[in-house]
Amino acid sequence: MRVATVNVNGIRAASRKHMASWLETCAPDVLLLQEVRADEPTAAALLPGYESVIWPCRVKGRAGVAVAVREGGPVTVGQVRYGVSTPGTAEPDVDSGRWLEVDLAPVSASAEAVTGGPVAQTTTPPLTVVSAYFHSGQVGTIKMDQKYAHLDLVDLRMASLLAAAAAGERDVLMAGDLNIVRSERDIKNWRSNHNKSAGVLDEEIAYLERWFDSGWVDVARNLAPDAQGPYTWWSQRGKAFDNDAGWRLDYQVATPRLAERARSFTVDRAPSYAERWSDHAPLVVDYEL
């Protein structure tokens, strides 16, 4: 199963550029999008051949996440959950369109309901995917407070999902634009940004490291432990893209059993600045399920 995650920086703008040709070539079975910035009918229409679930942000022109499953692929969309706030608590407007959970059902499981016939049983637990878009933050402003408040909620949900995985109830993949690097291997200019810029603060990094210390797996880093990058985001300003002065902000974070099934990954970096359709590049992982 091929899973791709990418911050599209506005799905309408991306679709006017080269996103459609990338999608046709890559053909992910599961596509996780962030910063969709469009309502559900508009975004779904730009993803032909996919069954899509989109959660727009309530703040117009901001955020928005999506999970899209390829028609005819190995899985279909099951139960959907919106947001990371605790049950009975309203999601703040600034947090809306940032966390979308979708349970995926194997196609064989839904075939029994259609045909009435028996289906081959499997010991593989259900899979839940999460499309996540964390706040970027800005040091010394309320935006940083909003980022930490959201991270605190994510922290609780990550612990709950990991416990469910440990109990054998499901495998989980949380993926998206986390807007935090982990170390100097994840950013070209570490020294000038460390503890000065949002996304490179020790307090932010501690959230990620706590998750990985508890059992979650950074899939790309696990497959390439000593690599510099590969980066997934480059500023639109200056020569950052041409000089590969990037940041690794996009992750696929898996529970241990699923992480063991990851076979390879790639960052689909555009051949040239002119061919970019977002300031991010897709992170694509192939899992053997």
C-alpha positions as CSV (number, residue, x, y, z in Angstrom):
1,M,0.0,0.0,0.0
2,R,1.4,3.3,-1.1
3,V,0.8,6.3,1.3
4,A,1.6,9.9,0.3
5,T,1.3,13.0,2.5
6,V,1.8,16.5,1.3
7,N,0.9,20.1,2.2
8,V,-0.6,21.3,-1.0
9,N,-0.5,25.0,0.0
10,G,-4.0,25.4,-1.5
11,I,-5.4,22.6,-3.5
12,R,-6.9,24.9,-6.2
13,A,-3.5,26.5,-6.9
14,A,-1.7,23.2,-6.8
15,S,-4.2,21.7,-9.3
16,R,-3.6,24.6,-11.7
17,K,0.1,23.7,-11.7
18,H,1.5,20.1,-11.8
19,M,-0.4,18.3,-9.0
20,A,-2.6,16.3,-11.3
21,S,0.3,14.8,-13.3
22,W,2.1,14.0,-10.0
23,L,-1.0,12.2,-8.7
24,E,-1.3,10.2,-11.9
25,T,2.3,9.1,-11.8
26,C,2.6,8.4,-8.1
27,A,-0.9,6.8,-7.8
28,P,-0.9,6.5,-4.0
29,D,-3.5,4.2,-2.5
30,V,-4.0,6.6,0.4
31,L,-3.4,10.4,0.0
32,L,-3.2,12.7,3.0
33,L,-3.4,16.4,2.3
34,Q,-2.9,19.5,4.5
35,E,-3.6,23.2,3.9
36,V,-6.3,22.3,1.4
37,R,-8.0,25.7,1.9
38,A,-11.2,24.7,0.0
39,D,-14.6,23.4,0.9
40,E,-15.4,19.7,0.6
41,P,-17.1,19.7,-2.8
42,T,-14.4,21.9,-4.4
43,A,-11.5,19.8,-3.0
44,A,-13.2,16.4,-3.8
45,A,-13.7,17.5,-7.5
46,L,-10.0,18.1,-7.8
47,L,-9.2,14.5,-6.7
48,P,-10.8,12.3,-9.5
49,G,-10.5,8.6,-8.9
50,Y,-10.4,9.0,-5.1
51,E,-13.0,8.7,-2.3
52,S,-12.3,11.8,-0.3
53,V,-13.0,13.1,3.2
54,I,-12.2,16.7,3.7
55,W,-12.3,18.8,6.9
56,P,-12.1,22.5,6.0
57,C,-10.9,25.1,8.6
58,R,-13.7,27.3,10.0
59,V,-11.3,30.3,9.4
60,K,-11.7,30.9,5.7
61,G,-8.6,30.5,3.6
62,R,-6.7,28.7,6.4
63,A,-5.6,25.1,7.0
64,G,-7.9,22.2,6.0
65,V,-7.0,18.5,5.9
66,A,-8.1,15.6,3.8
67,V,-7.8,11.8,3.5
68,A,-8.4,10.4,0.0
69,V,-8.5,6.7,-0.9
70,R,-7.9,5.5,-4.4
71,E,-10.9,3.8,-6.0
72,G,-10.1,0.2,-6.8
73,G,-7.3,0.2,-4.2
74,P,-6.8,-2.1,-1.3
75,V,-8.8,-0.1,1.3
76,T,-12.0,1.9,1.6
77,V,-13.1,4.7,3.9
78,G,-14.7,3.6,7.2
79,Q,-15.5,5.6,10.3
80,V,-14.4,9.3,10.3
81,R,-13.5,11.5,13.3
82,Y,-12.9,15.2,13.1
83,G,-10.6,17.1,15.5
84,V,-8.4,16.3,18.4
85,S,-10.3,17.9,21.3
86,T,-11.6,15.6,24.0
87,P,-15.2,14.3,23.5
88,G,-17.7,16.9,24.5
89,T,-15.3,19.8,24.0
90,A,-15.6,22.2,21.1
91,E,-12.6,22.4,18.8
92,P,-11.3,26.0,18.8
93,D,-11.7,27.7,15.4
94,V,-7.9,28.0,15.0
95,D,-7.6,24.2,15.5
96,S,-10.3,23.2,13.0
97,G,-9.2,21.6,9.8
98,R,-6.0,20.3,11.4
99,W,-6.7,16.7,12.6
100,L,-8.7,14.2,10.7
101,E,-8.9,10.5,11.6
102,V,-10.2,7.9,9.1
103,D,-10.5,4.2,9.8
104,L,-9.7,2.2,6.6
105,A,-11.4,-1.0,5.8
106,P,-9.8,-3.7,3.6
107,V,-11.7,-4.0,0.3
108,S,-12.1,-7.8,1.0
109,A,-14.1,-7.0,4.2
110,S,-16.6,-4.8,2.3
111,A,-16.9,-7.4,-0.4
112,E,-18.8,-9.8,1.9
113,A,-21.5,-7.2,2.4
114,V,-21.9,-6.8,-1.3
115,T,-21.7,-10.4,-2.4
116,G,-22.9,-12.2,0.7
117,G,-20.1,-14.6,0.2
118,P,-17.2,-15.6,2.6
119,V,-14.1,-13.5,2.7
120,A,-10.6,-14.5,3.5
121,Q,-9.8,-13.7,7.2
122,T,-6.7,-11.8,8.2
123,T,-4.9,-11.3,11.4
124,T,-3.9,-7.8,10.5
125,P,-5.7,-5.3,12.7
126,P,-7.7,-2.4,11.3
127,L,-5.7,0.7,10.2
128,T,-6.5,4.3,11.2
129,V,-4.9,7.1,9.3
130,V,-4.6,10.7,10.5
131,S,-4.0,13.7,8.3
132,A,-2.4,16.3,10.6
133,Y,-1.5,19.9,10.1
134,F,0.1,21.5,13.2
135,H,0.3,25.2,13.7
136,S,3.4,26.9,12.3
137,G,3.7,29.3,15.3
138,Q,5.6,32.5,15.7
139,V,7.9,33.2,18.5
140,G,6.7,35.8,21.0
141,T,3.1,35.9,19.7
142,I,-0.2,34.3,20.5
143,K,0.4,32.0,17.5
144,M,3.0,30.2,19.6
145,D,0.5,29.8,22.5
146,Q,-2.0,28.3,20.0
147,K,0.6,25.9,18.7
148,Y,1.5,24.6,22.2
149,A,-2.2,24.4,23.2
150,H,-2.9,22.2,20.1
151,L,0.2,20.1,20.8
152,D,-1.0,19.4,24.3
153,L,-4.2,18.0,22.9
154,V,-2.4,16.0,20.2
155,D,-0.1,14.6,23.0
156,L,-3.2,13.1,24.8
157,R,-4.6,11.7,21.6
158,M,-1.2,10.2,20.5
159,A,-1.0,8.3,23.9
160,S,-4.6,7.0,23.4
161,L,-3.9,5.8,19.9
162,L,-0.6,4.1,20.9
163,A,-2.4,2.3,23.7
164,A,-5.0,1.0,21.3
165,A,-2.2,-0.2,19.0
166,A,-0.4,-1.9,21.9
167,A,-3.7,-3.7,22.8
168,G,-3.8,-5.0,19.2
169,E,-7.0,-3.1,18.4
170,R,-5.6,-1.2,15.4
171,D,-2.5,0.1,13.6
172,V,-2.2,3.8,13.3
173,L,-0.5,6.2,10.9
174,M,-0.4,9.8,11.8
175,A,1.1,11.8,8.9
176,G,1.3,15.4,7.7
177,D,2.9,18.7,8.1
178,L,4.0,18.8,11.7
179,N,5.9,22.1,11.4
180,I,8.7,20.9,13.7
181,V,12.1,19.6,12.9
182,R,13.8,17.0,15.2
183,S,17.5,17.8,14.9
184,E,20.3,19.3,12.8
185,R,19.7,16.4,10.3
186,D,16.3,17.9,9.5
187,I,17.2,21.4,8.5
188,K,20.0,22.9,6.4
189,N,20.6,26.0,8.6
190,W,20.3,24.5,12.1
191,R,22.6,26.9,14.0
192,S,20.9,30.1,12.8
193,N,17.4,28.8,13.6
194,H,17.8,26.6,16.7
195,N,15.9,28.1,19.6
196,K,15.3,31.2,17.5
197,S,12.7,30.2,15.0
198,A,9.3,28.5,15.4
199,G,9.7,24.8,14.4
200,V,13.2,24.6,15.8
201,L,12.6,25.3,19.5
202,D,13.6,22.7,22.0
203,E,10.2,22.9,23.7
204,E,8.5,22.0,20.4
205,I,11.0,19.2,19.6
206,A,10.4,17.7,23.0
207,Y,6.8,16.8,22.0
208,L,8.1,14.7,19.0
209,E,10.8,13.1,21.0
210,R,8.4,12.1,23.7
211,W,6.2,10.4,21.1
212,F,9.1,8.5,19.6
213,D,10.5,7.6,23.0
214,S,7.1,6.1,23.9
215,G,7.0,3.8,20.9
216,W,5.8,5.8,17.9
217,V,8.2,5.5,14.8
218,D,9.4,8.2,12.5
219,V,9.1,6.1,9.4
220,A,11.4,8.0,7.0
221,R,14.1,8.5,9.7
222,N,13.8,4.9,10.6
223,L,14.5,3.9,7.0
224,A,17.3,6.4,6.5
225,P,18.8,6.9,10.0
226,D,21.9,8.7,9.0
227,A,20.7,10.8,6.0
228,Q,20.7,14.6,6.0
229,G,17.1,15.3,5.3
230,P,15.7,14.6,2.9
231,Y,13.9,17.9,3.2
232,T,10.2,18.3,2.4
233,W,9.8,22.1,2.6
234,W,11.7,25.0,1.1
235,S,11.0,28.7,1.4
236,Q,9.6,30.4,-1.7
237,R,12.0,33.3,-1.1
238,G,15.6,33.5,-2.5
239,K,17.4,30.4,-3.7
240,A,16.3,28.1,-0.9
241,F,14.9,25.5,-3.3
242,D,17.8,25.7,-5.8
243,N,20.3,25.4,-2.9
244,D,18.4,22.7,-1.2
245,A,18.3,24.8,2.0
246,G,15.2,23.0,3.3
247,W,13.5,21.7,6.4
248,R,12.1,18.2,7.1
249,L,8.6,19.2,8.3
250,D,6.5,16.4,6.8
251,Y,6.3,13.0,8.6
252,Q,4.7,9.6,8.5
253,V,4.5,8.5,12.2
254,A,3.5,4.9,12.7
255,T,2.7,2.5,15.5
256,P,5.4,-0.2,15.8
257,R,3.7,-3.0,14.0
258,L,2.9,-0.8,11.0
259,A,6.4,0.7,10.9
260,E,7.9,-2.7,10.6
261,R,6.0,-3.1,7.3
262,A,7.4,0.1,5.7
263,R,9.7,-1.0,2.9
264,S,10.9,2.3,1.2
265,F,10.2,6.0,1.0
266,T,10.9,8.9,-1.3
267,V,10.4,12.6,-1.2
268,D,9.0,13.6,-4.6
269,R,11.0,16.8,-5.0
270,A,10.1,18.8,-8.2
271,P,12.9,18.8,-10.8
272,S,13.0,22.6,-10.8
273,Y,11.6,25.6,-9.0
274,A,9.3,26.3,-12.0
275,E,7.8,22.8,-11.8
276,R,6.8,23.1,-8.1
277,W,3.1,23.0,-7.3
278,S,3.6,23.6,-3.6
279,D,6.3,24.8,-1.3
280,H,6.3,21.3,0.2
281,A,7.1,18.0,-1.6
282,P,5.2,14.8,-1.1
283,L,6.6,12.2,1.3
284,V,5.7,8.8,-0.1
285,V,6.1,5.5,1.8
286,D,5.4,2.0,0.5
287,Y,4.1,-0.5,3.1
288,E,3.8,-4.3,2.7
289,L,0.4,-5.2,4.1
